Amino acid sequence: MGTLEGKIALITGAGQGVGQGIAFALSAEGATIAVTGRTASKLETTCKTIEKRGGKAIPITCNVKSEESLVSMVDEVVEKLGTIDILVNNAHEVPLGPLNGVSDEKFAAGWESGPLATFRLMKLCYPHLKGGGSIINLGSTSAKRWDMSNYGCYAANKESIRSLTQAAACEWAIDGIRTNVILPHAKSPALADWIASDPEEAEKFFETIPMRRVGECEEDIGRFVAMLCGESSAYVNGQSIAIDGGQAHMG
C-alpha cells in the first residue's frame, strides 16, 4: 500500500513537465489524481499513463487565470472524487526577460497565472483540506541568483508565491493544513527549449549545479513531493525547499 493511499490530489499544469511528474509520483503512492490544465489532449495522455500503471486519474480542463474556471474545477473535483487532500499549484506563465523587455501584459499574465491563481485556489480548497491536507506551491531559486538580469519579473512572481505559502503555513496549521513551497530545477519542456536555443548559456548554468544535472520530473521532483505530502513529513510546514542539486543557498 502506498503512503498516499486514499488521498485525492489536485495538480494544476499536470499535462506535461513538472506537474506531470508530480502526478505520476503521487499516483504511484496511491493517490487519485485530478489532472488539470489548459490542453485536454495533454491531460488525457497523463491520465492514460497513470491508468496503465494501475492508478486512478481524471482530466479537467481549466484556465488558472480565470476565477470562474477555478471555481468550476474545484467543484468538479469534489463532485467526482469527494474531496481534496492535496493541492499542487504548478501551472504558471512565467515572464522572462529584461525589465524593459517585459510588457505589462506579460507581467500581468504571470501575476494572474501565478500568485493570484495560487491565492485563489488555496482559498477555494481550504474547506476541503482542513483536518490533514497538504498544499505544495511552486517557487523558484531565481530570486537567489547573484545576477538578476532577465529574471526580475519571474522572481517577483515566484517570491510572491513564497510569501503566500508562509502566510498559509502560519494561519492554517491550526486547521490541520500544512503548506510548503518547492523550488525545483527539472527537465521540463520549457527548459529543454531553452537548452536547445542557447546551449552555451545552458552549459554555464550546469556548471553552477554541484551535481551537474537538472532533476527528473518524476524521479527527483515528483517523488520528493510525494514524501512531503505523506505522514513522514507531518511536521514540515512553511518551508521553502530547493530541489536543485545544491545550486541555491536558501539560508
C-alpha positions, 0 to 999 in steps of 0.5 A: 500500500502506498503512503498516499493511499486514499488521498485525492490530489489536485495538480494544476499544469499536470499535462506535461513537465513538472506537474506531470511528474508530480502526478505520476509520483503521487499516483504511484503512492496511491493517490487519485489524481485530478489532472488539470490544465489548459490542453485536454489532449495533454491531460488525457495522455497523463491520465492514460499513463497513470491508468496503465500503471494501475492508478486512478486519474481524471482530466479537467480542463481549466484556465488558472487565470480565470476565477470562474474556471477555478471555481468550476474545477474545484467543484468538479473535483469534489463532485467526482472524487469527494474531496481534496487532500492535496493541492499542487499549484504548478501551472504558471506563465512565467515572464522572462526577460529584461525589465524593459523587455517585459510588457505589462501584459506579460507581467500581468499574465504571470501575476494572474497565472501565478500568485493570484491563481495560487491565492485563489485556489488555496482559498477555494480548497481550504474547506476541503483540506482542513483536518490533514491536507497538504498544499505544495506551491511552486517557487523558484531559486531565481530570486537567489541568483547573484545576477538578476538580469532577465529574471526580475519579473519571474522572481517577483512572481515566484517570491510572491508565491513564497510569501503566500505559502508562509502566510498559509503555513502560519494561519492554517496549521491550526486547521490541520493544513500544512503548506510548503513551497518547492523550488525545483530545477527539472527537465521540463519542456520549457527548459529543454527549449531553452537548452536547445536555443542557447546551449552555451548559456545552458552549459554555464548554468550546469556548471553552477549545479554541484551535481551537474544535472537538472532533476527528473520530473518524476524521479527527483521532483515528483517523488520528493513531493510525494514524501512531503505530502505523506505522514513522514513529513507531518511536521514540515510546514512553511518551508521553502525547499530547493530541489536543485542539486545544491545550486541555491543557498536558501539560508 
